[in-house]
C-alpha cells in the first residue's frame, strides 16, 4: 500500500497523498493518527526490548516486566498513556464503525438497546446510534475512562467493570476486547454478556445476541475474502502485541467457537468486515 503517489505534468513533478496516507491527517473524520502514535509509542515498544528478560521471569507479560503492573492499571494513573490509548481506540471505532454500519446493517435492525462493553470514549456507540436513531446505546467502561464524558439522548456512558456485571440490553457489543484476555477471562466476560441479554427479556424470541468485532486468524472459511500476506502479517503483529502488552491472543474460528460453547452459547455467525477483522454474532 503506497503512502504517496507521483504526479507528472509538462513542467514539474509532485507528490500527492493516497487514500492510505490521508488516514493519517488529524482533520480526517476517519483519521488513524492516534492509533499509529500509540503503536509507535515507547510505552509499547519498550515491551519488545525486554523479551529476553521476561522469558527468564515468572510474570504475565513483558509490559509488567517493564512497568511493574498491567497496562490497564498503569493507564489508570498515567494520564498521557490513558489519553493515548483512548484516542487510538476512538480512531479505530470511527473507522471500523463506519464499515460495520454499512456492511452489517441487518445485524442492528430491530434492536432497541445496545451496550458497548469497554466502549471507551463512545465513538463506536455514536457510529451505531447515528445510523440507527431508534437504537439506544450505552458505552460501559472503567471509571477513569468515562469520568469526564457526557452522553446525549441517543447514547450515554456508564462506569462499570465487565468482569463483575454488564447492564441488560437487547445486544451486547464487544469490539476488540476479547483478544486482550486469555480464554478463562473471556468466558467470564461472555457469561456476563449472556446474562445481560437474558435479563432483558426472552432473548430467543426477541433476537437478543452478543456482537463481537475482532480478528479471526486465518480466515479459512471466508469464501468472500482471499487471504494475502499483508493480512497474515497484520494478524501476527497483533498476536505478538497481545502477548507483550496484554495477556490475550488473536484467535482462529475454531478457537472462537470453543469460547462460545464454553460460555453457554448455542450458535454463531461470522461476517467479514474489513481486512482480517470480522463481526461475529453469537446467540444463546
N, C-alpha and C positions, 0 to 999 in steps of 0.2 A: 504494500500500500504506500503510495507516494505522498509526501507532505508538501511538495512544491511541483509546479509544472512550468515548463519553459515556453514562453510565448515569443515568437519571432515576427517582427514586422519588417518593412522595407529598409528601415534605417537603424533599428535597435533590437535588442533582446531584453526581455524582462521575465521575472519570476512571479508567478501568481500562487495564491493559496488553493489547495484542493479541498474537497469535502471533508477529508480526514483532518487536515490542519485547521480548518475553520472551527472544528470542535474544540480547539484549544483557546479560542477567543473568549474572554470573560463575559463579553456582552452578548454572546450567543445564548439563546434560551436553552439550548441543549448542550451547553459547554461541559467539557470533561476536564477542565483545567485543574480543579481542586482534586479530582481523582488522581490525576497524573502527579500532582505535587505530593500527595500522600504516598504514592508508590515510590517516589524518589526521595522521600524524606529520610533523614538519618535515623529517626526513631525505628523505622522498619529495616533499613539497610544494615544497621548495626547487628541485627539478629543473624544475618548471613555471615558476618565476620567472626562470630563466636561458635560456629558449628562444632569445631573440634573440641572446644571446652565443654560444650553442652553434652556431647557424646560420652564424656567421662563423668558426668554428674547425674544424679537422680532427681531431675527437675522436669516439669511438664513440657516446657518448650524453650527455645533459645531466648525468647523475649524475657522470660522470668530470670534466666541466667544473666542477662544484661542489666535489667532494671529492678529485679528483686520482687516483682509482683506481676500478675497477669495484665494484659493490655487494658481490659475494661476498668480495673481498679486504678491503674496508672492514669488513664484518661479522666477519671472522676475528680482528680485533684491537680491535673496538669491542663490548664485552660487551653494552651496552644495546641496540644495534641487532641483534646476534645473537639475544638473548633475545626481542626484539620480533618479529623475523621468524620464529623458530622457534615462538613462541606463536601467531602468525597462521596458520602452516601447520598447526599442530596443531589449531586450531579448525576450519579448513577440512576437514582429514582426518576429524575426528569426524563432521562434518555430512554430507559427501559419501560417507563410508564407510558410514554408516547407509543412505543411499539406494541405494548400489551393491549391498550385500549383500541388499537386499530386491528391487530391480528387476532385478538381473542375476545372480541366484543361479546360473543354469546356467553362467555363464562360469567359475566357480571349481570346479564339481563335477568330480571325477575327478583333480584336481591333487594332487600330494603335496608340492610345494615351490614357493615364490614368493619372488622378490627384489623389494623395493620400492626402486627406484633413486632416490637423493636423497630417501629416506624420512623425513628429519628425526628428530623425537622418537618416531616409531613409531606414531602414532595410527592411521594407515591400516592398517598391518600388524596392529595389535591388533584393529581392527574386523573384518578378514577372518579372522584366526585364531580370534577368539571365535565367529564364525558358522560356521566350518568347522574344528573341532578337529583333524582329521587332517592339515590343511594346515600345514606348517612354513614360517613367514615370516621373512625376514631384511630388515631395513632397512639399506640401504647409504647412507652419506653421508660427507662430509669429516670428517677427524679432529676438528676443533674443534667440530663439531656433535654427535658421538656420544661424545665423550671421557668424560663423566660418566654415561652412560646404562647401565642394566643390563637385560638380557633375562630371559626365563623359558623354561620348557620348550616353549612354543608359538611364541615369536618372540624374535629376538635382533638385535643390532646389529653392524655390520661397518664399519670405516673403510676408505674407498677412494675412487677417482676414476673416475667413469663414462666419462671420456674415454680412460682407459687400459685398463680391463677391468671386466667385470661377472661375478660368480660364476655358475656353472651352476645352472640350476633349470628346472622344468617350465614356469614362466611368469615373465616379467619385467614388472613394473608401472612405468609412468611416469605419475605423477599430477601434472598441472600443471607439467611440467618442460620439454617441448619448446618451449612458447611463449616461453621465456626466451632462445632461441637462434636464430640465422639458419640457413638451410637446410643449409649445408655442415657446421655443427657438429651439427645434428640427424642428418644422415646418419652421422656418426662414432658418435654415441651409439647409433643404431638398429643399425648394423653390429655393435657390441659386444654388443648385446642378442641379435641373431640368432645370433652365435657362442656366446653363453651357453646358449641353448635347444638349439642343435645339439650342444654338448658334453655335454648331459645325456641323450643317447640319441637314438634315431630319432625326431626331432621330429614328422615327419608321421604316424607310426604312433601315437605317444603323445598326439598332440593338443597338443604344446607350442606356445606362442604368446607374443606380446608384447601386453600390455594397456595401452592409453593412455586416460587420463581427462583431457580437455581441452575447450576450446571448439571448436565447428565454426561458423564465421561464416556467417550467412545461413540455415542450416538448410533449404536449398532442397529437399532430398529427404526431409525428415522428415514423412511424411504424418500422423503421430500428434501433431505439435506445430504449433500456429498461432503463427507469429512475430508479436510485437507490438512496439510502440515501446519498451517498457521493456527487453525483451531486446536490441533493437538498441542502445539507449543503453549497456547494460552491456557489450556486446561492444566497442563503440567506445571506451569508457572504459578497458577493459583493454588494448586495442590501443595506445592512447596511453601507458598506463603501461609497456608493454613497450618502447616507443620511448624513454621518458625514463629509466627505471631499469635496464633490461636492454638486450640487443641483438637481441631477437627480435620476434615479432609474433603476432597471432592469425591463424588460417588457415581458409579455407573447405574444403569437401570435395575440390574439385579440387586444391588445393594440398597437402592431406594425402596424397592418392593419389599425387601425383608424388614426395613424400618417400619413401613406402613402396616405390615402384618403383625409385627411385634407390638405396635401401638393400638391394635384393635380395629383397624380399618379393613374394609372388605374388598375395595376395588379402587382403581386409579386410572387416570388417563394422562398421557404425555402429549403436549402440544408444542412443537418447535416455535421459538420466538425470534431469536437473533443469535447468529454465531453458535456458540456452544451452550447457550442458555435456553431453558425451556420453561413453560408453565405446566405444572402438574396439578391436576385436580384429584383429591382423594376423598372418598366417600365412606361413611360409617356402614 
